[in-house]
Amino acid sequence: MTRKRPQPPATRGRSAGIVGVFRRAAGGYGFVHPEGALPGDRSGDIHVAASATLDAVSGDTVRVRLASGREAGRPGPAGEIVEVVARRTTRFVGTYFEAGGGGWVQVDGTAFARPISVGDPGAKGVHEGHKVVVELVRFPSHLRDGEGVVVGVLGRAGDVGVDTQTIIHEFALPGEFPEAALEDARRQAQRFDETVPADRRDLTGRTIITIDPVDARDFDDAISLERVERGHWLLGVHIADVSHFVREGSPLDQEARARGTSIYLPDRVIPMIPEIVSNNLASLQPGRIRFAKTCWIEFTAEGVPVHSAVESTAIRSARRFAYEEVDVFLADPGTTAVEMSAAVRELLGRMRDLARILRARRTARGSLQLERPEVKIDLDRDGRVAGAHVVANTESHQIIEEFMLAANEAVAGALAAAAAPFLRRIHAPPDPRRLRQLTEFVTELGFEVDSLESRFELQRLLDLARGRPEEHAVHYAVLRSLTRAVYGPQEEGHYALASERYCHFTSPIRRYPDLTIHRALDLVANGRRPPAEGLLQLGEQCSDLERRAEAAERELVKLKLLLFLQSRIGMEMEAVVTGVEAFGIFVQGLQLPAEGLVSIDGLPDDTYRYDRASHTLSGRRAGQVYRLGDRLAVAVDRVDIERRELEFRLVNGDRSRGRRRPPRPAAPRRRPGSKRAPHRRGLRG
């Protein structure tokens, strides 16, 4: 339902305001990102005071009436929300309780400070403490409470699977495939047989392999590599031909487009395409004839690309490798611990050699090498956290990465040369202001650098920091300086890869933009021009769905970690500072990727000064400085599952000089008729 704020006579009837997406900060105020703003550019975001947010919730599309700078009382644009144009969602997940003869739901997180009235306490047989899905009939504002109705009961918090269902409903993630899409997939299965059609090049006699994670269920890329005349390399990147099965406009296509991407939650995958296609028909399984789009790239002996082409093929993978098996080979090419034929062994050796050449060339042209260890949580059979492990970016991963990057560039170049509109993967250059701040920050850390507006100087900085105590600080600061990559037809290039033309071609099983690239290639091959209409909107939609998938995965990891830590108050861990604010420092565990707050009142007694440019909190006493990337020893101090908040305290250690404090009680929640509970800042989302 659209809610409007009454406007003064001077503005009524005017086409007043700017439309954009609202995001609420922890303090109740928020920002509106205007429609049409450049991806990643927040300089034009409009500040909205808490009392001027109407009943908007993060993610809603709103209309803002601008105020003058003097009225705003702060630098940058400011205004008030005059209309909620479209809701991101009307359904939320929370905990049910009863008070004053009625039923109430306290929505998870910090979206709503007060609980939502849901009327009849006996509705749907819900009991106190149950996690429920509530449909809002009236959104709360700073002037009134919200109203809703319970539309689903998930179970008690902490029960097996309730955390995952909570996130699925909270982010409105897709459920079961509609019957029309499943029936379409079944028809495709009935039509398919493992013969090579006349309109496809037969590559079943080539030595082709796949390399994937050990637990991968679908295989959408395979590799062949030969040495040809003049010492050149002929690389074949063979990508599952999903477009053969998912025809444009079909029920399968409509559902894939609505999903945009597969979603990889810690305990399950929500696929973009039904498993009949994604795990069988299109999956490049070893020993099976499968259809592919093959990107051929010829390189000189030095790794310079001299020719590329794309064609429809049929392949038969000779061997499926896990990354770990290839790493064993790379450590000892003569190993017998991993079984393989002589032809496959020779192929792996060639792949190693070419990938090293391509990586060196990519670095030399200014492509950034940002390498941060990825920590993944380990789950038991019930989906509960059992521990964590580091996913190392080993050379086997880098080999596949180099070949996928090369294919994506080659395909983008071919489509651009044909003057064909297509969905590019765009990574805009960072704001020069942010790079100047980064230069100041690393100079204070002791690094002698020229202006980091040069990508080569930026990479030199990363190389200088590698292996030094300041490495974390530098990498976090560089990442914060960069914009976010998005999809769109704009010819803007990819900053981090130092690539003028780039697209996503190599994962059509799990990304819809890749599927559009395959279709564009078919049209160009048949002498037709792909349509440009709707590409901008499709790019925005795919970017939004990608962000939703990533946010849902992060939120479920956060929730599982909070459930794990709620019974481990006092547990100590090594952590790194991931954010610095005036109210404290955010840290993330190095062995367990839990992120939380060390509030300023938990730091050693001192008067602290916050410096935004240098990402530091500095006390008056010598050595009382906390900055981005610092490593600290911390202990779990407080866990609030409902608000999704985690607080740490410092413990005795090399950098931690804090005093031990008793665990704090959970922050009070505002019940009907009570005063508003004091706001607490906590775990960032």
For each residue, the residues with C-beta under 8 A, 3 or more apart:
1: 138
2: 83 84 85
3: 54 55 83 84 139
4: 82 83
5: 54 80 81 82 83
6:
7: 11 12 16 65 82
8: 11 12
9: 12
10:
11: 7 8 14 16 65
12: 7 8 9
13:
14: 11
15:
16: 7 11 63 65 82
17: 63 64 65 66 79 82 83
18: 32 34 35 46 63 64 66 79
19: 34 35 61 62 63 64 85
20: 32 33 34 35 37 46 61 62 64
21: 32 33 35 59 60 61 62
22: 30 31 32 48 53 56 57 58 59 60 61 62 81
23: 30 31 32 33 58 59
24: 28 29 30 53 56 57 58 111
25: 28 29 30 31
26: 110 679 681 682
27: 50 679 681
28: 24 25 50 53 113 142 679
29: 24 25 47 48 49 50 53
30: 22 23 24 25 47 48 50 53 56 58
31: 22 23 25 42 45 46 47 48
32: 18 20 21 22 23 45 46 48 62 64 79 81
33: 20 21 23 37 42 44 45
34: 18 19 20 37 44 45 46
35: 18 19 20 21
36:
37: 20 33 34 41 44 45
38: 41 428
39: 426 428 483 484 485 486 488 543
40: 428 482 483 484 486
41: 37 38 44 428 431 483
42: 31 33 45
43: 76 431
44: 33 34 37 41 77
45: 31 32 33 34 37 42 76 77
46: 18 20 31 32 34 64 66 77 78 79
47: 29 30 31 72 74 76 77 78 79
48: 22 29 30 31 32 52 53 64 78 79 80 81
49: 29 52 53 78 80
50: 27 28 29 30 53 142
51: 142
52: 48 49 79 80 81
53: 22 24 28 29 30 48 49 50 56 81 141 142
54: 3 5 62 80 81 82 83 84 141
55: 3 84 139 140 141 146
56: 22 24 30 53 60 62 81 84 139
57: 22 24 60 87 88 111 112 139
58: 22 23 24 30 88 111
59: 21 22 23 88 89
60: 21 22 56 57 84 85 86 87 88
61: 19 20 21 22 84 85 86 88
62: 19 20 21 22 32 54 56 81 83 84 85
63: 16 17 18 19 81 82 83 85
64: 17 18 19 20 32 46 48 79 80 81 82
65: 7 11 16 17 79 80 82
66: 17 18 46 77 78 79
67: 71 72 78 79 80
68: 71 72
69: 72 75 77 78
70: 73
71: 67 68 78
72: 47 67 68 69 76 77 78 79
73: 70 78
74: 47 78
75: 69
76: 43 45 47 72
77: 44 45 46 47 66 69 72
78: 46 47 48 49 66 67 69 71 72 73 74
79: 17 18 32 46 47 48 52 64 65 66 67 72
80: 5 48 49 52 54 64 65 67
81: 5 22 32 48 52 53 54 56 62 63 64 84
82: 4 5 7 16 17 54 63 64 65
83: 2 3 4 5 17 54 62 63
84: 2 3 54 55 56 60 61 62 81 87 139
85: 2 19 60 61 62 63
86: 60 61
87: 57 60 84 90
88: 57 58 59 60 61
89: 59 92 172
90: 87 135 136
91: 133 134 135 136 151 169 172
92: 89 105 107 108 111 112 116 133 134 136 148 170
93: 107 108 131 132 133 134 154 166 169 170
94: 105 106 107 108 115 116 131 132 134 642
95: 105 106 108 129 130 131 132 157 642
96: 103 104 105 118 126 127 128 129 130 131 132 150
97: 103 104 105 106 115 128 129
98: 101 102 103 104 121 128
99: 102 104 671 672
100: 672 673
101: 98 121
102: 98 99 117 118 119 120 121 672
103: 96 97 98 117 118 119 120 121 123 126 150
104: 96 97 98 99 115 116 117 118 671 672
105: 92 94 95 96 97 115 116 118 132 134 148 150
106: 94 95 97 115 116 642 669
107: 92 93 94 111 112 115 116 134
108: 92 93 94 95 166 170 642 643 644
109: 643 644 685
110: 26 113 643 644 682
111: 24 57 58 92 107
112: 57 92 107 115 116 140 146
113: 28 110 670 676 677 679
114: 140 145 146 670 672 676
115: 94 97 104 105 106 107 112 145 669 670 671 672
116: 92 94 104 105 106 107 112 134 136 140 145 146 147 148
117: 102 103 104 145 146 147 148 672
118: 96 102 103 104 105 123 134 147 148 149 150
119: 102 103 123 147 149
120: 102 103 123
121: 98 101 102 103 126
122: 125 126
123: 103 118 119 120 126 149 150
124: 132 150 151 152 153
125: 122 153
126: 96 103 121 122 123 130 132 150 153
127: 96 130
128: 96 97 98
129: 95 96 97 156 157
130: 95 96 126 127 153 154 155 156
131: 93 94 95 96 153 154 155 156 157 162 165 166
132: 93 94 95 96 105 124 126 150 152 153 154
133: 91 92 93 150 151 152 153 154 169
134: 91 92 93 94 105 107 116 118 148 149 150 151
135: 90 91 148 149 151
136: 90 91 92 116 139 146 147 148
137: 147 148 149
138: 1 144 146 147 148
139: 3 55 56 57 84 136 146
140: 55 112 114 116 144 145 146
141: 53 54 55 144
142: 28 50 51 53
143:
144: 138 140 141
145: 114 115 116 117 140 672
146: 55 112 114 116 117 136 138 139 140
147: 116 117 118 119 136 137 138
148: 92 105 116 117 118 134 135 136 137 138
149: 118 119 123 134 135 137
150: 96 103 105 118 123 124 126 132 133 134 153
151: 91 124 133 134 135
152: 124 132 133 169
153: 124 125 126 130 131 132 133 150
154: 93 130 131 132 133 162 165 166 169
155: 130 131 159 161 162 165
156: 129 130 131 159 162
157: 95 129 131 162 641
158: 162 563
159: 155 156 162
160: 382 383 384
161: 155 164 165 382 383
162: 131 154 155 156 157 158 159 165 166
163: 166 167 383 556 559 560 563
164: 161 167 168 265 267 268 383 556
165: 131 154 155 161 162 168 169
166: 93 108 131 154 162 163 169 170 559
167: 163 164 170 171 173 265 552 555 556 559
168: 164 165 171 173 175 270 552
169: 91 93 133 152 154 165 166 172 173
170: 92 93 108 166 167 552 555
171: 167 168 548 551 552 555
172: 89 91 169
173: 167 168 169 263 270 548 552
174: 258 259 263 270
175: 168
176:
177: 181 182 185 255 274
178: 181 182 251 255
179: 182 183
180: 183 184 251
181: 177 178 184 185 251 252 254 255 274
182: 177 178 179 185 186 274 276
183: 179 180 186 187 251
184: 180 181 187 188 250 251 252
185: 177 181 182 188 189 245 252 273 274 276 277
186: 182 183 189 190 276
187: 183 184 190 191
188: 184 185 191 192 245 252 276 277 281
189: 185 186 192 276 277 280 281
190: 186 187
191: 187 188
192: 188 189 245 281
193:
194: 288 289
195: 289
196: 200 202 204 289 314
197: 200 314
198:
199: 312
200: 196 197 291 312 313 314
201: 294 311 312 313 314
202: 196 205 313 314
203: 206 208 224 236 238 292 294 313 314 315 316
204: 196 289 314 315 316
205: 202
206: 203 224 236 315
207: 224 318 343 344 347
208: 203 222 223 224 236 238 315 316 317 318
209: 222 223 224 317 318 319 320 321 344 347 348
210: 219 221 222 223 284 286 317 319 320 321
211: 223 321 322 323 326 396 399 400
212: 216 219 320 321 322 323
213: 216 322 323
214: 322 323 324
215:
216: 212 213 219
217: 269 275 279 283
218: 240 278 279 282 283 509 510
219: 210 212 216 222 240 283 284 285 317 320
220: 239 240 242 282 283 284 506 507 508 509 510
221: 210 237 238 239 240 284 400 404 506 507
222: 208 209 210 219 237 238 239 284 292 315 317
223: 208 209 210 211 235 236 237 238 347 351 400 403
224: 203 206 207 208 209 235 236 238 347
225: 233 234 235 236 347 350 351 354
226: 233 234 350
227: 231 232 233 234 350
228: 232 233 234 298
229: 232
230: 300 301
231: 227 300 301
232: 227 228 229 298 299 300 301 306
233: 225 226 227 228 298 299 300 301 303 350 354
234: 225 226 227 228 296 297 298
235: 223 224 225 296 297 298 299 354 403 406
236: 203 206 208 223 224 225 294 295 296
237: 221 222 223 294 295 297 403 404 406 407 506
238: 203 208 221 222 223 224 284 292 293 294 313 315
239: 220 221 222 292 293 294 295 407 505 506 507 508 514 518
240: 218 219 220 221 282 283 284 290 291 292 293 508 509
241: 244 245 282 290 291 292 293 312 508 518
242: 220 245 246 273 277 278 282 508 509 514 515 518
243: 246 247 248 293 508 515 518 519 522
244: 241 282 291
245: 185 188 192 241 242 252 277 281 282
246: 242 243 250 252 253 256 273 277 515
247: 243 250 252 253
248: 243 253 519
249: 253 254
250: 184 246 247 253 254
251: 178 180 181 183 184 254 255
252: 181 184 185 188 245 246 247 255 256 273 274 277
253: 246 247 248 249 250 256 257 515
254: 181 249 250 251 257 258
255: 177 178 181 251 252 258 259 273
256: 246 252 253 259 260 272 273 512 515
257: 253 254 260 512 538
258: 174 254 255
259: 174 255 256 262 263 270 272 512 545
260: 256 257 272 511 512 541 542 544 545 546 549
261: 272 510 511 512 542 545 546 549
262: 259 269 270 271 272 273 278 509 510 511 549
263: 173 174 259 269 270 549 552 553
264: 269 549 553
265: 164 167 268 269 270 552 553 556
266: 377 379 383 553 556 557 560
267: 164 379 383
268: 164 265
269: 217 262 263 264 265
270: 168 173 174 259 262 263 265
271: 262 274 275 278 510
272: 256 259 260 261 262 278 509 510 511 512
273: 185 242 246 252 255 256 262 277 278 282 509
274: 177 181 182 185 252 271 277 278
275: 217 271 278 279 280
276: 182 185 186 188 189 279 280 281
277: 185 188 189 242 245 246 252 273 274 280 281 282
278: 218 242 262 271 272 273 274 275 282 283 509 510
279: 217 218 275 276 283
280: 189 275 276 277 283 285
281: 188 189 192 245 276 277
282: 218 220 240 241 242 244 245 273 277 278 290 291 508 509
283: 217 218 219 220 240 278 279 280 290 509
284: 210 219 220 221 222 238 240 288 290 292 315 317
285: 219 280 288 290 317 320
286: 210 317 318 319 320
287: 316 317
288: 194 284 285 316 317
289: 194 195 196 204 314 315 316
290: 240 241 282 283 284 285 314 315 316 317
291: 200 240 241 244 282 312 313 314
292: 203 222 238 239 240 241 284 312 313 314 315
293: 238 239 240 241 243 310 311 312 313 505 518 521
294: 201 203 236 237 238 239 310 311 312 313 315
295: 236 237 239 308 309 310 407 410 411 505
296: 234 235 236 307 308 309 310 311
297: 234 235 237 305 307 308 406 407 410
298: 228 232 233 234 235 305 306 307 308
299: 232 233 235 302 303 304 305 306 354 357 358
300: 230 231 232 233 303 304 306
301: 230 231 232 233
302: 299 357 361
303: 233 299 300 354 357 358 360 361
304: 299 300 361
305: 297 298 299 308 406 410
306: 232 298 299 300
307: 296 297 298
308: 295 296 297 298 305 410 411 413 414
309: 295 296 414
310: 293 294 295 296 410 411 414 521 525
311: 201 293 294 296 525
312: 199 200 201 241 291 292 293 294 522
313: 200 201 202 203 238 291 292 293 294
314: 196 197 200 201 202 203 204 289 290 291 292
315: 203 204 206 208 222 238 284 289 290 292 294
316: 203 204 208 287 288 289 290
317: 208 209 210 219 222 284 285 286 287 288 290 320
318: 207 208 209 286 341 343 344
319: 209 210 286 340 341 344
320: 209 210 212 219 285 286 317
321: 209 210 211 212 325 326 338 396
322: 211 212 213 214 325 326
323: 211 212 213 214 326 327 394 396 397
324: 214 327 328 396
325: 321 322 328 329 338
326: 211 321 322 323 329 330 348 396 399
327: 323 324 330 331 394 395 396
328: 324 325 331 332 335 337 338
329: 325 326 332 333 335 338 340 345 348
330: 326 327 333 348 352 395 396
331: 327 328 335
332: 328 329 335
333: 329 330 345 348 349
334:
335: 328 329 331 332 338
336: 339
337: 328
338: 321 325 328 329 335
339: 336
340: 319 329 344 345 348
341: 318 319 344 345
342: 345 346
343: 207 318 346 347
344: 207 209 318 319 340 341 347 348
345: 329 333 340 341 342 348 349
346: 342 343 349 350
347: 207 209 223 224 225 343 344 350 351
348: 209 326 329 330 333 340 344 345 351 352
349: 333 345 346 352 353
350: 225 226 227 233 346 347 353 354
351: 223 225 347 348 354 355 399 403
352: 330 348 349 355 356 395 399
353: 349 350 356 357
354: 225 233 235 299 303 350 351 357 358 402
355: 351 352 358 359 395 398 399 402 403
356: 352 353 359 360
357: 299 302 303 353 354 360 361
358: 299 303 354 355 361 362 402 403 405 406
359: 355 356 362 363 398 402
360: 303 356 357 363 364
361: 302 303 304 357 358 364 365
362: 358 359 365 367 402 405 497 498
363: 359 360 366 367 369 459
364: 360 361
365: 361 362 498
366: 363 455 456 459 498
367: 362 363 459 496 497 498 499
368: 455 458 459 462 478 496 497 498
369: 363 459 462
370: 462 475 478 479 496
371: 393
372: 475 479
373: 390 391 392 393
374: 390 391 393
375: 388 389 390 391 589 590 591 592 593
376: 388 389 390 391 593
377: 266 385 387 388 557 560 561 592 593
378: 385 386 387 388 389
379: 266 267 382 383 384 385 386 560
380: 383 384 385 386
381:
382: 160 161 379
383: 160 161 163 164 266 267 379 380 560
384: 160 379 380 560 563 564
385: 377 378 379 380 388 560 561 563 564
386: 378 379 380
387: 377 378 592
388: 375 376 377 378 385 591 592 593
389: 375 376 378
390: 373 374 375 376
391: 373 374 375 376
392: 373
393: 371 373 374 397 398
394: 323 327 397 398
395: 327 330 352 355 398 399
396: 211 321 323 324 326 327 330 399 400
397: 323 393 394 400 401
398: 355 359 393 394 395 401 402
399: 211 326 351 352 355 395 396 402 403
400: 211 221 223 396 397 403 404
401: 397 398 404 405
402: 354 355 358 359 362 398 399 405 406
403: 223 235 237 351 355 358 399 400 406 407
404: 221 237 400 401 407 408 506
405: 358 362 401 402 408 409 497
406: 235 237 297 305 358 402 403 409 410
407: 237 239 295 297 403 404 410 411 505 506
408: 404 405 411 412 425 502 503 504 505 506
409: 405 406 412 413 499 501 502
410: 295 297 305 308 310 406 407 413 414
411: 295 308 310 407 408 414 415 503 505 517 521
412: 408 409 415 416 422 424 499 501 502 503 505
413: 308 409 410 416 417 501
414: 308 309 310 410 411 417 418 521 524
415: 411 412 418 420 422 503 517 520 521 524
416: 412 413 419 420 491 501
417: 413 414
418: 414 415 524
419: 416 529
420: 415 416 520 523 524 529 530
421: 489 520 529 530 531 532 535
422: 412 415 489 503 516 517 520 530 535
423: 487 488 489 503 504 513 516 517 535 538 539 542
424: 412 487 488 489 490 491 492 501 502 503
425: 408 485 486 487 494 502 503 504 513
426: 39 485 486 487 488 490 492 493 494 502
427: 482 483 484 485 493 494 495 496 497 502
428: 38 39 40 41 483 492 495
429: 483 495
430: 434 435 481 482 483 495
431: 41 43 434 435 481 483
432: 435 436 453
433: 436 437
434: 430 431 437 438 480 481
435: 430 431 432 438 439 451 452 453 458 481
436: 432 433 439 440 451 452 453
437: 433 434 440 441 481 613
438: 434 435 441 442 452 477 478 481
439: 435 436 442 443 449 451 452
440: 436 437 443 444 613 614
441: 437 438 444 445 477 613 614 615 628
442: 438 439 445 447 449 452 461 474 477
443: 439 440 446 447 448 449
444: 440 441 614
445: 441 442 470 473 474
446: 443 470
447: 442 443 461 464 465 470 474
448: 443
449: 439 442 443 452 457 460 461 464
450: 454 457
451: 435 436 439 454 457
452: 435 436 438 439 442 449 457 458 461 481
453: 432 435 436 457
454: 450 451 457 458
455: 366 368 458 459 495 498
456: 366 459 460
457: 449 450 451 452 453 454 460 461
458: 368 435 452 454 455 461 462 478
459: 363 366 367 368 369 455 456 462 463
460: 449 456 457 463 464
461: 442 447 449 452 457 458 464 465 474 478
462: 368 369 370 458 459 465 466 474 475 478
463: 459 460 466
464: 447 449 460 461 468
465: 447 461 462 468 470 471 473 474 475
466: 462 463 471
467: 471
468: 464 465 471
469: 631
470: 445 446 447 465 473 474 629
471: 465 466 467 468 474 475 629
472: 475 476 576 629 630 631
473: 445 465 470 476 477 577 627 628 629 630
474: 442 445 447 461 462 465 470 471 477 478 629
475: 370 372 462 465 471 472 478 479 629
476: 472 473 479 480 576 577 578 628 629
477: 438 441 442 473 474 480 481 615 628 629
478: 368 370 438 458 461 462 474 475 481 482
479: 370 372 475 476 482
480: 434 476 477 628
481: 430 431 434 435 437 438 452 477 478
482: 40 427 430 478 479 495 496
483: 39 40 41 427 428 429 430 431 495
484: 39 40 427
485: 39 425 426 427 494 496
486: 39 40 425 426 539 540 543
487: 423 424 425 426 504 513 538 539 540 542 543 546
488: 39 423 424 426 492 535 536 539 540 543
489: 421 422 423 424 532 535 536 539
490: 424 426
491: 416 424 501
492: 424 426 428 488
493: 426 427 499 500 501 502
494: 425 426 427 485 497 498 499 502
495: 427 428 429 430 455 482 483 498
496: 367 368 370 427 482 485
497: 362 367 368 405 427 494 502
498: 362 365 366 367 368 455 494 495
499: 367 409 412 493 494 502
500: 493
501: 409 412 413 416 424 491 493
502: 408 409 412 424 425 426 427 493 494 497 499
503: 408 411 412 415 422 423 424 425 513 517
504: 408 423 425 487 507 511 513 514 517
505: 239 293 295 407 408 411 412 508 514 517 518
506: 220 221 237 239 404 407 408 514
507: 220 221 239 504 510 511 514
508: 220 239 240 241 242 243 282 505 511 514 515 517 518
509: 218 220 240 242 262 272 273 278 282 283
510: 218 220 261 262 271 272 278 507
511: 260 261 262 272 504 507 508 514 515 542
512: 256 257 259 260 261 272 515 516 542 545
513: 423 425 487 503 504 516 517 539 542
514: 239 242 504 505 506 507 508 511 517 518
515: 242 243 246 253 256 508 511 512 518 519
516: 422 423 512 513 519 520 538
517: 411 415 422 423 503 504 505 508 513 514 520 521
518: 239 241 242 243 293 505 508 514 515 521 522
519: 243 248 515 516 522 523 530
520: 415 420 421 422 516 517 523 524 530
521: 293 310 411 414 415 517 518 524 525
522: 243 312 518 519 525 526
523: 420 519 520 526 528 529 530
524: 414 415 418 420 520 521 527 528 529 530
525: 310 311 521 522
526: 522 523
527: 524
528: 523 524
529: 419 420 421 523 524
530: 420 421 422 519 520 523 524
531: 421 534 535
532: 421 489 535
533:
534: 531 537 538
535: 421 422 423 488 489 531 532 538 539
536: 488 489 539 540
537: 534 540 541
538: 257 423 487 516 534 535 541 542
539: 423 486 487 488 489 513 535 536 542 543
540: 486 487 488 536 537 543 544
541: 260 537 538 544 545
542: 260 261 423 487 511 512 513 538 539 545 546
543: 39 486 487 488 539 540 546 547
544: 260 540 541 547 548
545: 259 260 261 512 541 542 548 549
546: 260 261 487 542 543 549 550
547: 543 544 550 551
548: 171 173 544 545 551 552
549: 260 261 262 263 264 545 546 552 553
550: 546 547 553 554
551: 171 547 548 554 555 685
552: 167 168 170 171 173 263 265 548 549 555 556
553: 263 264 265 266 549 550 556 557
554: 550 551 557 558 685
555: 167 170 171 551 552 558 559 644 685
556: 163 164 167 265 266 552 553 559 560
557: 266 377 553 554 560 561 593
558: 554 555 561 562 594 595 644 683 685
559: 163 166 167 555 556 562 563 641 644
560: 163 266 377 379 383 384 385 556 557 563 564
561: 377 385 557 558 564 565 592 593 594 646
562: 558 559 565 566 594 639 640 641 644 646 683
563: 158 163 384 385 559 560 566 641
564: 384 385 560 561 567 568
565: 561 562 568 569 571 594 636 639 646
566: 562 563 569 639 641
567: 564
568: 564 565 571 636
569: 565 566 636 637 638 639 663
570: 635 636 663
571: 565 568 635 636
572: 633 634 635 651
573: 589 590 591 592 594 633 634 635
574: 589 590 591 631 632 633
575: 587 588 589 590 631 632 633 634 648
576: 472 476 587 588 590 629 630 631 632
577: 473 476 580 585 586 587 626 627 628 629 630 631 632
578: 476 586 587 588 595 628
579: 585 586 615 628 684
580: 577 585 586 610 615 616 617 626 627 628
581: 584 585 586 610 681
582: 600 610 617
583: 599 600 681
584: 581 597 598 599 600 602 603 617 681
585: 577 579 580 581 597 598 603 617 626
586: 577 578 579 580 581 595 596 597 598 684
587: 575 576 577 578 595 596 597 598 632 634 648
588: 575 576 578 593 594 595
589: 375 573 574 575 592 593 594 595 634
590: 375 573 574 575 576 631
591: 375 388 573 574
592: 375 377 387 388 561 573 589
593: 375 376 377 388 557 561 588 589
594: 558 561 562 565 573 588 589 636 646
595: 558 578 586 587 588 589 646 683 684
596: 586 587 636 645 646 647 648 682 683
597: 584 585 586 587 645 646 647 648 681 682 683
598: 584 585 586 587 602 603 632 634 647 648 649 650 658
599: 583 584 602 603 647 681
600: 582 583 584 603 608 617
601:
602: 584 598 599 637 647 648 649 650 658 661
603: 584 585 598 599 600 606 608 617 619 624 626 650 658
604: 619 621 624 650 657 658 659
605:
606: 603 619 620 621 624
607: 619 620
608: 600 603 617 618 619 624
609: 617 618 619
610: 580 581 582 616 617
611: 614 615 616 617 618
612: 615
613: 437 440 441
614: 440 441 444 611 627
615: 441 477 579 580 611 612 627 628
616: 580 610 611 625 626 627 628
617: 580 582 584 585 600 603 608 609 610 611 625 626 627
618: 608 609 611 624 625 626
619: 603 604 606 607 608 609 624 625
620: 606 607 624
621: 604 606 624
622:
623: 657
624: 603 604 606 608 618 619 620 621 657
625: 616 617 618 619
626: 577 580 585 603 616 617 618 630 632
627: 473 577 580 614 615 616 617 630
628: 441 473 476 477 480 577 578 579 580 615 616
629: 470 471 472 473 474 475 476 477 576 577
630: 472 473 576 577 626 627 655
631: 469 472 574 575 576 577 590 654 655
632: 574 575 576 577 587 598 626 650 653 655 656
633: 572 573 574 575 650 651 652 653 654 655 656
634: 572 573 575 587 589 598 648 649 650 651 656
635: 570 571 572 573 648 649 650 651 660
636: 565 568 569 570 571 594 596 639 646 648
637: 569 602 647 648 649 661 663 664
638: 569 645 646 647 663 664 665 666
639: 562 565 566 569 636 645 646 647
640: 562 643 644 645 646 666 667 682
641: 157 559 562 563 566 644
642: 94 95 106 108 669
643: 108 109 110 640 667 669 680 682
644: 108 109 110 555 558 559 562 640 641 682 683 685
645: 596 597 638 639 640 667 680 682 683
646: 561 562 565 594 595 596 597 636 638 639 640 682 683
647: 596 597 598 599 602 637 638 639 664 682
648: 575 587 596 597 598 602 634 635 636 637
649: 598 602 634 635 637 658 660 661
650: 598 602 603 604 632 633 634 635 653 656 657 658
651: 572 633 634 635 656 658 660
652: 633 656
653: 632 633 650 656
654: 631 633
655: 630 631 632 633
656: 632 633 634 650 651 652 653
657: 604 623 624 650
658: 598 602 603 604 649 650 651
659: 604
660: 635 649 651
661: 602 637 649 664
662:
663: 569 570 637 638
664: 637 638 647 661
665: 638
666: 638 640
667: 640 643 645 677 678 680
668: 677
669: 106 115 642 643 677
670: 113 114 115 674 675 676 677
671: 99 104 115 674
672: 99 100 102 104 114 115 117 145
673: 100
674: 670 671 677
675: 670
676: 113 114 670
677: 113 667 668 669 670 674
678: 667
679: 26 27 28 113
680: 643 645 667
681: 26 27 581 583 584 597 599
682: 26 110 596 597 640 643 644 645 646 647
683: 558 562 595 596 597 644 645 646
684: 579 586 595
685: 109 551 554 555 558 644
